[in-house]
Every structure is written in C-alpha cells, then in structure tokens.
Amino acid sequence: MNAERFRNSPSGRLLKVGQGDAAYRAFVPNALPPALNLDAKLIRILSGADRALGELAGLGRTMPNPNSSYAPSSAARRCSPRA
C-alpha cells in the first residue's frame, strides 16, 4: 500500500496500529453522514421522491412477474424516434 496516496484524503486518514514488525496502517474514515441542510425545498424534493418510489413499489406488486420487465419493451423501441 502506498501510504502517500492517503495523505490528503478527504474521506479519512491512515492510523498506525501496533509497534515494531507487527505494526500496520488502518484507514479510519471520516464520520458519516456529513451534515445536511434540510431546508423546505430539499424536504419537498425528498418527499416527492419517496412518494414516487411508493407508487412504483405498488405497481410492481400488481405485476404477475415483475422480474420479467427488466428491459424496455419492444413496443417502446418501435415507437422511439431514434429507432
């Protein structure tokens, strides 16, 4: 491991652990998560995303086999202006 690559890491720091021949370096990440500014606009955006995911989950429960729809349908490809 090249310890120099971690010298100015924004993600954390290297810490020497142990002594002598048994010593090693461990990467210690910075605390997570970073502070978020939860203003009214961000809360509305998150709420809309949560609502959309709930709707998608509900639609998935109505499908007989939701795993069969992992790619765009051939009908959508035929209707595409780029096709």
C-alpha positions as CSV (number, residue, x, y, z in Angstrom):
1,M,0.0,0.0,0.0
2,N,1.2,3.5,-0.9
3,A,0.5,5.5,2.3
4,E,1.3,8.7,0.4
5,R,-1.9,8.3,-1.6
6,F,-3.9,8.7,1.6
7,R,-2.0,11.8,2.9
8,N,-4.6,14.4,1.9
9,S,-7.7,12.2,1.6
10,P,-11.0,14.0,2.1
11,S,-12.5,10.6,3.1
12,G,-10.4,9.8,6.1
13,R,-6.9,9.2,7.4
14,L,-4.3,6.4,8.0
15,L,-3.6,5.4,11.5
16,K,-0.5,3.4,12.6
17,V,-1.6,0.5,14.7
18,G,0.8,-1.6,16.8
19,Q,4.6,-1.5,17.2
20,G,7.7,-2.9,15.6
21,D,7.4,-5.6,13.0
22,A,3.7,-6.2,13.9
23,A,2.7,-2.6,13.1
24,Y,0.3,-1.9,10.3
25,R,-1.7,1.0,9.0
26,A,-5.5,1.2,9.1
27,F,-7.7,3.5,7.2
28,V,-10.1,5.4,9.5
29,P,-12.9,7.0,7.5
30,N,-14.3,10.4,8.5
31,A,-17.6,10.4,10.3
32,L,-20.7,9.7,8.2
33,P,-23.1,11.1,7.1
34,P,-22.0,14.7,6.5
35,A,-24.3,17.4,7.9
36,L,-27.2,18.0,5.6
37,N,-29.1,21.3,5.3
38,L,-32.7,20.1,5.4
39,D,-34.4,23.2,4.1
40,A,-38.1,23.2,3.0
41,K,-37.1,22.8,-0.7
42,L,-35.0,19.7,-0.1
43,I,-37.7,18.2,2.1
44,R,-40.3,18.7,-0.7
45,I,-37.9,17.0,-3.2
46,L,-37.3,14.1,-0.9
47,S,-41.0,13.7,-0.2
48,G,-41.8,13.6,-3.9
49,A,-39.1,11.0,-4.5
50,D,-40.4,8.9,-1.6
51,R,-44.0,9.2,-3.0
52,A,-42.8,8.1,-6.5
53,L,-40.9,5.1,-5.1
54,G,-44.0,4.1,-3.1
55,E,-46.1,4.3,-6.3
56,L,-43.5,2.2,-8.2
57,A,-43.5,-0.4,-5.5
58,G,-47.3,-0.6,-5.6
59,L,-47.3,-1.0,-9.4
60,G,-44.7,-3.8,-9.0
61,R,-47.0,-5.7,-6.7
62,T,-49.7,-5.7,-9.3
63,M,-47.5,-7.4,-11.9
64,P,-47.6,-11.2,-12.2
65,N,-43.9,-11.4,-12.7
66,P,-42.1,-8.1,-12.0
67,N,-38.7,-9.7,-12.9
68,S,-39.7,-10.1,-16.5
69,S,-39.7,-6.4,-17.2
70,Y,-36.0,-5.6,-16.7
71,A,-35.5,-4.1,-20.2
72,P,-37.5,-1.6,-22.3
73,S,-40.3,-3.3,-24.2
74,S,-40.0,-3.9,-27.9
75,A,-43.1,-1.6,-28.4
76,A,-41.3,1.3,-26.8
77,R,-38.3,0.7,-29.1
78,R,-40.6,0.6,-32.2
79,C,-42.1,3.9,-31.1
80,S,-38.8,5.6,-30.5
81,P,-38.0,8.4,-32.9
82,R,-34.4,7.2,-33.0
83,A,-35.3,3.6,-34.0
